[in-house]
Amino acid sequence: MGVKKLVSGGYDHTVRLWDPSTGVNERTFEFNESQVNRLRFSKDGRLLAVCGNPRVAFFDLRSDSEVPVHTLDLHRSNVTDLVFRDSGPHATTCSEDCFIHVWDLRVSNPVASLKNDSGVTSVGYGRNTGQVATTDYGRFMKIWDIEQQRVVGKMSTINDNAMFLNLSYCAKTGLLCTTGSTGYAYVCRITGSFTPGEDIAKTNIINNNSSKPVSNNKSQPKGSSGIRRKKRHQWESHMYNIPEEARGYFEKVAKFRCSNRYVLRCCFSEDGLLVGTVSDNGNVDVWGDENEPNVLFEDRWYVNRQVGRHQKWAWDIRFSKDAKYVFSCSSDKRICLWEVSSGDLLREYKGHQKAVTSIDIFST
């Protein structure tokens, strides 16, 4: 499985470190000032970031101390997400206070601050570390240029009127998945930047009727239980609304329904061939055909396995490095380990006294 550390947190004001292979709660940190909104391991696994309201605390996992070694106190509301950069002491945070802050953790003030026009729900680095992608309550997914401190790409779903709650970006494939308040997951490709002067006379709506690569392998994976092909949802050309100055950043790949209401989190597998989602109905789903390597082939994303189901809202999901297992957490106070191919529940991690809203794993 290759998972060395598992961490969880939620509404009982505790952060718990687990041995993934045994289910033993090895360590517990108190986080008394608020609920835990988001947990993130640093890329080397040495730091653990805990996002609350409105503070972010960093714990040194090499130390026995339960006191944070560093805090970020600039946000004024719920810190909804944090992402570490691939190398160095750098991170980006976002909040319901409408700000995205880019940090060098060696100094007290952010190196850049981006002001959005609505509360920001999720953040991730894009095609390079000079860009970040965000989702927000204003129903937009945006690409920001950090140096220029401005939006260079923007997408909304007009007909669905979706409030985006989460995003996941896969650098290997260039695909971005976002989920939200209307029960759908949207997979799109981040393509490139708009060159001023091009297509000036054209409409500011992307045409999604362009031809897609054709695949010779349309079969579903064999030997996996619970797999079914969802009815294809036809996207109309006006489902993406892209301002003219930002046209060219987004290309539609697929859209599929996961729930009737909220899809709370999505996550790509490391190879980018699968997407996991968790929803308000408690379902833990995996989407995609691992036998079809062409990630731009739309039909491959409609292959669906309901891996498991929680008794209440499911809040977060993570793939193991080999994508054979997924971890999930829920308002039913459990963290669960599921086998993707069979849907078997392999292990439960129990100890939280209230809803568990965030998990993260560190893989070797």
Secondary structure as GFF3:
##gff-version 3
##sequence-region A 1 364
A	DSSP	beta_strand	3	10	.	.	.	ID=ss1
A	DSSP	beta_strand	14	18	.	.	.	ID=ss2
A	DSSP	beta_strand	25	30	.	.	.	ID=ss3
A	DSSP	beta_strand	38	41	.	.	.	ID=ss4
A	DSSP	beta_strand	47	51	.	.	.	ID=ss5
A	DSSP	beta_strand	56	60	.	.	.	ID=ss6
A	DSSP	beta_strand	70	72	.	.	.	ID=ss7
A	DSSP	beta_strand	79	84	.	.	.	ID=ss8
A	DSSP	beta_strand	90	95	.	.	.	ID=ss9
A	DSSP	beta_strand	99	104	.	.	.	ID=ss10
A	DSSP	beta_strand	112	115	.	.	.	ID=ss11
A	DSSP	beta_strand	120	125	.	.	.	ID=ss12
A	DSSP	beta_strand	131	136	.	.	.	ID=ss13
A	DSSP	beta_strand	141	145	.	.	.	ID=ss14
A	DSSP	beta_strand	150	155	.	.	.	ID=ss15
A	DSSP	beta_strand	164	170	.	.	.	ID=ss16
A	DSSP	beta_strand	175	180	.	.	.	ID=ss17
A	DSSP	beta_strand	184	190	.	.	.	ID=ss18
A	DSSP	beta_strand	227	229	.	.	.	ID=ss19
A	DSSP	three_ten_helix	237	239	.	.	.	ID=ss20
A	DSSP	three_ten_helix	244	246	.	.	.	ID=ss21
A	DSSP	beta_strand	250	257	.	.	.	ID=ss22
A	DSSP	beta_strand	263	268	.	.	.	ID=ss23
A	DSSP	beta_strand	275	279	.	.	.	ID=ss24
A	DSSP	beta_strand	283	287	.	.	.	ID=ss25
A	DSSP	three_ten_helix	298	302	.	.	.	ID=ss26
A	DSSP	beta_strand	303	309	.	.	.	ID=ss27
A	DSSP	beta_strand	314	319	.	.	.	ID=ss28
A	DSSP	beta_strand	325	330	.	.	.	ID=ss29
A	DSSP	beta_strand	335	339	.	.	.	ID=ss30
A	DSSP	beta_strand	345	349	.	.	.	ID=ss31
A	DSSP	beta_strand	356	363	.	.	.	ID=ss32
###
